[in-house]
Amino acid sequence: MATPTEMLEQLKNLGASLTLSQKIMAAVVAGAVLLGFGIFYVMANQVTYKPLYTDLRPEDASEIVNWLKKENVKYELAAGGSTIRVPEDRLYDIRLSLAGAGLPKQNGVGFEVFDQTNMGVTDFVQNVQYQRAVQGELERTISRFPQIKSVRVHLAQPKDSLFVSERKDPTASVVLQLNKGEELSPAQVKGIVHLVSSAIPKLKKENVAVVDTSGNILYDPAEMEKGKGDDPAGLTNAQLVYQKRLEEYYKNKIQTMLEDALGPNKAVARVSTDVDFDSVQINEDKFDPDAVAVRSEQKMSETDVQQDSGGVPGVKGGLADKLQGNANQQNPSVLKQKKQDTTNYEITRTQRQINTALGKLKRISVGVMVDGVYQQKDKETVYVPRTPEEVASLEKIVKAAIGYSMERGDEVRVVNVPFHAQAAAPSTVAQMADMGTKALKPIANLILAVLFIFFVIRPLLNRYVLKPQEKEMLQQRMALEEEEMLEGAAGAIAGKKEAIALEVGPNATEELREMASQYPDRAAALIKIWLREPLVAEEKSNA
């Protein structure tokens, strides 16, 4: 194998043997090769950018860009400047550093506006600054709700007046921009209203307006107090939110229970509920004919009885009877007697008024998938399904967790299916994937360099450098062989000429003509040599 010195010497010799056109062509080929390889290398090692922040305000975006320039961090702008992207490998480090620098700033201006006092500030400016600070602090507090993307609070606080008739109550307006697919429950909206009204003196809840960026009115005091409004769409949204939360509640309840028993990522649960949102009022009257009660009772009694008054004392006989008759005619004795009873009875009656509650659970359906067991056999991971007894016991546990009711028509299905194979050894697979990702770029660069050398550099050198040189060397070698052949032919002809001159004498010319007709190639070569002799002599004399 050649040493580096020998290889360098060969390269020098190769460069010295090249003509000017070949050197220029070699330089052009080398430049094109380097340029192409540089382009391919840049493309293969191009930096991947990820969004650092999206939907930024122009003020925040400007401050973040200035910070990135100061720290010499590469970045890209997208979405009209509202999105900033940075290299993926530095994404989280940059976010933490920006958070330490207080960027991006929070919504609004808070009470930090009073950190620096100015002695020349008027009362009007102080009041405006205070109102801005209150609005900013409310915006920061309300933005803590996970469903809210951004918030704006506007306060209108009229001046105090000495006249009661001219006094006006303060008002407030809250504009919310919700995240995509998110909604606020009525309780959360009422909480926001209560927060704003409590932060401002003399601000009543009915003077607070809450709307979203789509123009929907989220708070109406009259409808909120009644618990429902005239807009059916609002009630429908609340129903969907309630049903979604109910399903999420049962899902988390089932899945956390199974994962605690089987292990992480070993169970998947999905819940579907049928909720009755109909408002029903039932008035029920029930009569019991067997059970009676006295409603009212009235009694009246009247008696008429005639009686004799008796004889005259000391008188007997006929005279006594006569005197008795006269006495009865003059003073008769009469007794009146009357009796009346009235009783009214009432049948037993039961009255009930039933108002069914909204959101009554009518039916619940649960689907659960559980993973099997993975065992190591002969350095291989083997999947072992769960037994029917285990699946049946898991189904009983799920039924008990959701309060299964056969009368409602509830349905619970638990099936055993194999999950993805990575579940057996997630750490090893993750490490291999990480190592493969890290080694991907160097391997790709090496493969690219080898392919570029064999399919680009080598063909170009063979075509424009090596082949022309070999062709020229071949031509020179053929010319030397031809010259040697001509010199040999000329020597042979000259020797023949001398022999003929010695042997034949005056008839040598005829012999030479005959020889030229027999050997035309040699004769032509001899003539070329005779023609070249004056040119060679002239070059030697000039040298």
LINFEN-V707223 format. One record per residue. N is the residue number from 1. SS is DSSP state (hx for helix, st for strand, lp for the rest). D_FIRST is the distance of its C-alpha to the first C-alpha in Angstrom with 1 decimal. Layout:
((N | SS | D_FIRST) (N | SS | D_FIRST))
//
This chain:
((1 | lp | 0.0) (2 | lp | 3.8) (3 | lp | 6.5) (4 | hx | 9.6) (5 | hx | 11.5) (6 | hx | 9.7) (7 | hx | 9.8) (8 | hx | 13.4) (9 | hx | 14.2) (10 | hx | 13.2) (11 | hx | 15.5) (12 | hx | 18.1) (13 | hx | 18.1) (14 | hx | 18.4) (15 | hx | 21.3) (16 | hx | 23.0) (17 | hx | 23.0) (18 | lp | 24.7) (19 | lp | 28.5) (20 | hx | 30.7) (21 | hx | 31.5) (22 | hx | 27.8) (23 | hx | 27.2) (24 | hx | 30.3) (25 | hx | 29.3) (26 | hx | 25.8) (27 | hx | 27.6) (28 | hx | 30.1) (29 | hx | 27.5) (30 | hx | 25.7) (31 | hx | 29.1) (32 | hx | 30.2) (33 | hx | 27.1) (34 | hx | 27.5) (35 | hx | 31.2) (36 | hx | 30.9) (37 | hx | 28.4) (38 | hx | 30.8) (39 | hx | 33.8) (40 | hx | 32.2) (41 | hx | 31.2) (42 | hx | 34.7) (43 | hx | 36.2) (44 | hx | 34.2) (45 | lp | 35.0) (46 | lp | 38.6) (47 | lp | 41.1) (48 | lp | 43.7) (49 | st | 47.2) (50 | st | 50.2) (51 | st | 53.9) (52 | st | 54.9) (53 | st | 58.6) (54 | lp | 60.5) (55 | lp | 64.0) (56 | lp | 64.1) (57 | lp | 66.9) (58 | hx | 66.0) (59 | hx | 66.9) (60 | hx | 64.6) (61 | hx | 61.7) (62 | hx | 62.0) (63 | hx | 62.0) (64 | hx | 59.0) (65 | hx | 57.0) (66 | hx | 57.9) (67 | hx | 56.8) (68 | hx | 53.4) (69 | hx | 52.9) (70 | hx | 53.8) (71 | lp | 51.3) (72 | lp | 48.5) (73 | lp | 48.3) (74 | lp | 47.2) (75 | st | 50.0) (76 | st | 51.3) (77 | st | 54.9) (78 | st | 56.4) (79 | hx | 59.8) (80 | hx | 61.3) (81 | hx | 60.2) (82 | lp | 61.8) (83 | st | 58.5) (84 | st | 55.6) (85 | st | 52.2) (86 | st | 49.5) (87 | st | 46.0) (88 | hx | 46.3) (89 | hx | 44.5) (90 | hx | 47.0) (91 | hx | 50.1) (92 | hx | 52.0) (93 | hx | 51.1) (94 | hx | 52.5) (95 | hx | 55.6) (96 | hx | 56.4) (97 | hx | 55.9) (98 | hx | 58.2) (99 | hx | 60.8) (100 | hx | 60.8) (101 | lp | 61.4) (102 | lp | 64.3) (103 | lp | 62.7) (104 | lp | 63.8) (105 | lp | 67.3) (106 | lp | 69.9) (107 | lp | 72.6) (108 | lp | 75.3) (109 | lp | 76.3) (110 | lp | 77.8) (111 | hx | 79.9) (112 | hx | 77.1) (113 | hx | 78.7) (114 | hx | 81.2) (115 | lp | 78.7) (116 | lp | 79.3) (117 | lp | 83.0) (118 | lp | 84.5) (119 | lp | 88.0) (120 | lp | 88.8) (121 | lp | 88.4) (122 | lp | 91.5) (123 | hx | 93.0) (124 | hx | 92.0) (125 | hx | 88.3) (126 | hx | 88.5) (127 | hx | 89.9) (128 | hx | 87.3) (129 | hx | 84.5) (130 | hx | 86.0) (131 | hx | 86.3) (132 | hx | 82.6) (133 | hx | 81.6) (134 | hx | 83.7) (135 | hx | 82.2) (136 | hx | 78.6) (137 | hx | 79.2) (138 | hx | 80.7) (139 | hx | 77.7) (140 | hx | 75.3) (141 | hx | 77.4) (142 | hx | 77.8) (143 | lp | 74.1) (144 | lp | 73.5) (145 | lp | 74.5) (146 | lp | 71.4) (147 | lp | 72.8) (148 | st | 73.3) (149 | st | 70.6) (150 | st | 72.6) (151 | st | 76.2) (152 | st | 78.6) (153 | st | 82.0) (154 | st | 84.8) (155 | st | 88.0) (156 | st | 91.3) (157 | lp | 93.6) (158 | lp | 96.9) (159 | lp | 98.7) (160 | lp | 101.5) (161 | lp | 105.0) (162 | lp | 108.3) (163 | lp | 109.9) (164 | hx | 109.4) (165 | hx | 109.7) (166 | hx | 106.8) (167 | lp | 104.4) (168 | lp | 101.3) (169 | lp | 98.9) (170 | lp | 95.2) (171 | st | 92.8) (172 | st | 89.1) (173 | st | 86.6) (174 | st | 83.3) (175 | st | 80.7) (176 | st | 77.9) (177 | st | 74.6) (178 | st | 73.6) (179 | lp | 70.1) (180 | lp | 69.4) (181 | lp | 71.2) (182 | lp | 73.0) (183 | lp | 76.8) (184 | lp | 79.2) (185 | lp | 81.8) (186 | hx | 85.5) (187 | hx | 85.4) (188 | hx | 82.5) (189 | hx | 84.2) (190 | hx | 87.3) (191 | hx | 85.3) (192 | hx | 83.9) (193 | hx | 87.5) (194 | hx | 88.8) (195 | hx | 86.1) (196 | hx | 86.9) (197 | hx | 90.6) (198 | hx | 90.5) (199 | hx | 88.4) (200 | lp | 90.9) (201 | lp | 94.5) (202 | lp | 97.2) (203 | lp | 94.7) (204 | lp | 95.9) (205 | hx | 93.7) (206 | hx | 95.5) (207 | hx | 94.3) (208 | st | 90.6) (209 | st | 88.8) (210 | st | 85.4) (211 | st | 83.5) (212 | st | 79.9) (213 | lp | 78.0) (214 | lp | 79.0) (215 | lp | 82.6) (216 | lp | 83.7) (217 | st | 86.4) (218 | lp | 85.3) (219 | lp | 88.4) (220 | lp | 92.0) (221 | hx | 94.5) (222 | hx | 97.1) (223 | hx | 94.7) (224 | hx | 92.9) (225 | hx | 96.2) (226 | hx | 97.2) (227 | lp | 93.8) (228 | lp | 93.4) (229 | lp | 93.7) (230 | lp | 95.0) (231 | lp | 91.4) (232 | hx | 90.2) (233 | hx | 86.6) (234 | hx | 86.6) (235 | hx | 88.0) (236 | hx | 85.4) (237 | hx | 82.5) (238 | hx | 83.9) (239 | hx | 84.3) (240 | hx | 80.7) (241 | hx | 79.5) (242 | hx | 81.8) (243 | hx | 80.6) (244 | hx | 76.9) (245 | hx | 77.5) (246 | hx | 79.4) (247 | hx | 76.6) (248 | hx | 74.0) (249 | hx | 76.2) (250 | hx | 76.4) (251 | hx | 72.7) (252 | hx | 71.7) (253 | hx | 74.4) (254 | hx | 73.0) (255 | hx | 69.3) (256 | hx | 69.4) (257 | hx | 71.6) (258 | hx | 69.2) (259 | hx | 66.1) (260 | hx | 67.8) (261 | hx | 68.4) (262 | hx | 65.3) (263 | lp | 62.7) (264 | lp | 61.1) (265 | lp | 60.1) (266 | lp | 61.8) (267 | st | 64.8) (268 | st | 65.6) (269 | st | 69.2) (270 | st | 70.9) (271 | st | 74.6) (272 | st | 77.0) (273 | st | 80.6) (274 | st | 83.7) (275 | st | 85.9) (276 | st | 89.5) (277 | lp | 90.2) (278 | lp | 93.7) (279 | lp | 96.5) (280 | lp | 99.5) (281 | st | 103.0) (282 | st | 105.3) (283 | st | 109.1) (284 | st | 110.6) (285 | st | 114.4) (286 | st | 115.2) (287 | st | 118.8) (288 | st | 119.9) (289 | st | 123.3) (290 | st | 123.7) (291 | st | 123.6) (292 | st | 126.6) (293 | st | 128.0) (294 | st | 131.4) (295 | st | 131.1) (296 | st | 134.8) (297 | st | 138.2) (298 | st | 141.8) (299 | st | 145.1) (300 | st | 148.8) (301 | st | 152.1) (302 | st | 155.8) (303 | st | 159.1) (304 | st | 162.8) (305 | st | 165.4) (306 | st | 169.3) (307 | st | 171.4) (308 | lp | 175.3) (309 | lp | 176.7) (310 | lp | 179.3) (311 | lp | 183.3) (312 | lp | 185.6) (313 | lp | 186.3) (314 | lp | 189.8) (315 | lp | 190.6) (316 | lp | 190.7) (317 | lp | 191.7) (318 | hx | 192.0) (319 | hx | 192.2) (320 | hx | 188.9) (321 | hx | 187.2) (322 | hx | 188.7) (323 | hx | 187.5) (324 | hx | 184.0) (325 | hx | 183.8) (326 | hx | 184.8) (327 | hx | 182.2) (328 | hx | 179.4) (329 | hx | 180.4) (330 | hx | 180.5) (331 | lp | 177.3) (332 | lp | 175.0) (333 | st | 171.9) (334 | st | 168.5) (335 | st | 164.9) (336 | st | 161.9) (337 | st | 158.6) (338 | st | 155.3) (339 | st | 151.8) (340 | st | 148.5) (341 | st | 144.8) (342 | st | 141.6) (343 | st | 138.0) (344 | st | 134.8) (345 | st | 131.6) (346 | st | 127.9) (347 | st | 125.0) (348 | st | 121.9) (349 | st | 119.3) (350 | st | 115.7) (351 | st | 113.8) (352 | st | 110.0) (353 | st | 107.7) (354 | st | 104.0) (355 | st | 101.2) (356 | lp | 97.8) (357 | lp | 94.8) (358 | lp | 92.0) (359 | lp | 88.6) (360 | st | 89.8) (361 | st | 87.1) (362 | st | 88.1) (363 | st | 85.1) (364 | st | 81.6) (365 | st | 78.7) (366 | st | 75.6) (367 | st | 72.3) (368 | st | 69.9) (369 | st | 66.5) (370 | st | 65.2) (371 | lp | 61.8) (372 | lp | 61.5) (373 | st | 59.8) (374 | st | 56.1) (375 | st | 55.2) (376 | st | 52.0) (377 | st | 51.7) (378 | lp | 48.5) (379 | lp | 46.4) (380 | st | 47.8) (381 | st | 50.4) (382 | st | 53.5) (383 | st | 56.3) (384 | st | 59.8) (385 | lp | 62.8) (386 | lp | 65.9) (387 | lp | 69.0) (388 | hx | 72.0) (389 | hx | 74.0) (390 | hx | 71.6) (391 | hx | 71.7) (392 | hx | 75.5) (393 | hx | 75.7) (394 | hx | 73.5) (395 | hx | 75.8) (396 | hx | 78.9) (397 | hx | 77.3) (398 | hx | 76.6) (399 | hx | 80.1) (400 | hx | 81.6) (401 | hx | 79.5) (402 | hx | 80.7) (403 | lp | 84.3) (404 | lp | 84.2) (405 | lp | 87.5) (406 | lp | 88.3) (407 | lp | 91.3) (408 | lp | 89.1) (409 | lp | 86.9) (410 | lp | 83.7) (411 | st | 80.6) (412 | st | 77.7) (413 | st | 74.6) (414 | st | 71.9) (415 | st | 69.0) (416 | st | 65.9) (417 | lp | 62.6) (418 | lp | 59.0) (419 | lp | 57.5) (420 | lp | 53.8) (421 | hx | 51.3) (422 | hx | 50.0) (423 | hx | 53.2) (424 | lp | 52.0) (425 | lp | 49.2) (426 | hx | 49.3) (427 | hx | 47.5) (428 | hx | 44.4) (429 | hx | 44.2) (430 | hx | 44.8) (431 | hx | 42.0) (432 | hx | 39.6) (433 | hx | 40.8) (434 | hx | 40.4) (435 | hx | 36.8) (436 | hx | 36.0) (437 | hx | 37.6) (438 | hx | 35.7) (439 | hx | 32.3) (440 | hx | 33.2) (441 | hx | 32.4) (442 | hx | 28.8) (443 | hx | 27.9) (444 | hx | 29.6) (445 | hx | 27.7) (446 | hx | 24.3) (447 | hx | 25.3) (448 | hx | 26.7) (449 | hx | 23.5) (450 | hx | 21.4) (451 | hx | 24.2) (452 | hx | 24.6) (453 | hx | 21.0) (454 | hx | 21.1) (455 | hx | 24.8) (456 | hx | 25.4) (457 | hx | 22.6) (458 | hx | 20.7) (459 | hx | 24.0) (460 | hx | 25.2) (461 | hx | 22.2) (462 | hx | 22.3) (463 | hx | 26.0) (464 | hx | 26.6) (465 | hx | 23.6) (466 | hx | 21.2) (467 | hx | 24.0) (468 | hx | 26.4) (469 | hx | 23.9) (470 | hx | 23.1) (471 | hx | 26.8) (472 | hx | 27.6) (473 | hx | 25.1) (474 | hx | 26.7) (475 | hx | 30.1) (476 | hx | 29.4) (477 | hx | 28.1) (478 | hx | 31.2) (479 | hx | 33.4) (480 | hx | 32.1) (481 | hx | 32.7) (482 | hx | 36.0) (483 | hx | 36.9) (484 | hx | 36.0) (485 | hx | 38.1) (486 | hx | 40.9) (487 | hx | 40.8) (488 | hx | 41.0) (489 | hx | 43.8) (490 | hx | 45.6) (491 | hx | 45.4) (492 | hx | 46.8) (493 | hx | 49.6) (494 | hx | 50.4) (495 | hx | 50.6) (496 | hx | 52.8) (497 | hx | 54.9) (498 | hx | 55.5) (499 | hx | 56.3) (500 | hx | 58.7) (501 | hx | 60.3) (502 | hx | 60.9) (503 | hx | 62.2) (504 | lp | 64.0) (505 | lp | 65.1) (506 | lp | 67.0) (507 | lp | 65.8) (508 | hx | 62.2) (509 | hx | 62.2) (510 | hx | 63.3) (511 | hx | 60.6) (512 | hx | 57.9) (513 | hx | 59.3) (514 | hx | 59.2) (515 | hx | 55.6) (516 | hx | 54.6) (517 | hx | 56.3) (518 | hx | 54.4) (519 | lp | 50.9) (520 | hx | 51.0) (521 | hx | 47.1) (522 | hx | 46.9) (523 | hx | 50.0) (524 | hx | 48.5) (525 | hx | 45.3) (526 | hx | 47.5) (527 | hx | 49.4) (528 | hx | 46.3) (529 | hx | 45.3) (530 | hx | 48.8) (531 | hx | 48.7) (532 | hx | 45.3) (533 | hx | 46.5) (534 | hx | 48.9) (535 | hx | 46.2) (536 | hx | 43.7) (537 | hx | 46.5) (538 | hx | 47.5) (539 | hx | 44.0) (540 | hx | 43.7) (541 | hx | 47.2) (542 | hx | 46.3) (543 | lp | 43.1))
//
